[in-house]
């Protein structure tokens, strides 16, 4: 999912110091990265004017990964500077270390670069022509990012439960319904989530002899 706020406007210079029209949102901790210091200097005040905190301004590829892991930003904005490869490397390092959406910040639309950046894991892109629109774009990105991970988590939980049922079916020579009932009964008895019981079965199944019960 990509977001394009590319309508023509006065750009970053006119946005800094002006009154932003945006919906109040929670305070976000934002990492910004660009090989050009002048672009970082322009982006940071815009982020601050939206009520958010710039927790790091990174230029070097070698530094951005450790900083991301240490600071744990809510969102990362990566700009395209002089080198597309440098920007792609910044994106790759942040994606590897972060649990937040990475948004590509472009000065002008660049479909080819966006395609390459998407392969590295960006969640969206916006352009800096209309910084007053950034907040609504960030809101949408964060909402979609949360929905994506909720869905991903749901699929992951289902996969763990299915694996646990398969293990119990094989170890106890029972059918699928009975295997699920075993998980459910242990979940209720231990007052733990069913997925936690399923995870215990999956993690401990090499130690479970045939005829043993699921771990409490």
Beta strands, then each sheet from edge to edge (+ up, - down):
strand 1: 29-33
strand 2: 53-58
strand 3: 75-79
strand 4: 101-106
strand 5: 124-127
sheet 1: 2+ 1+ 3+ 4+ 5+
end
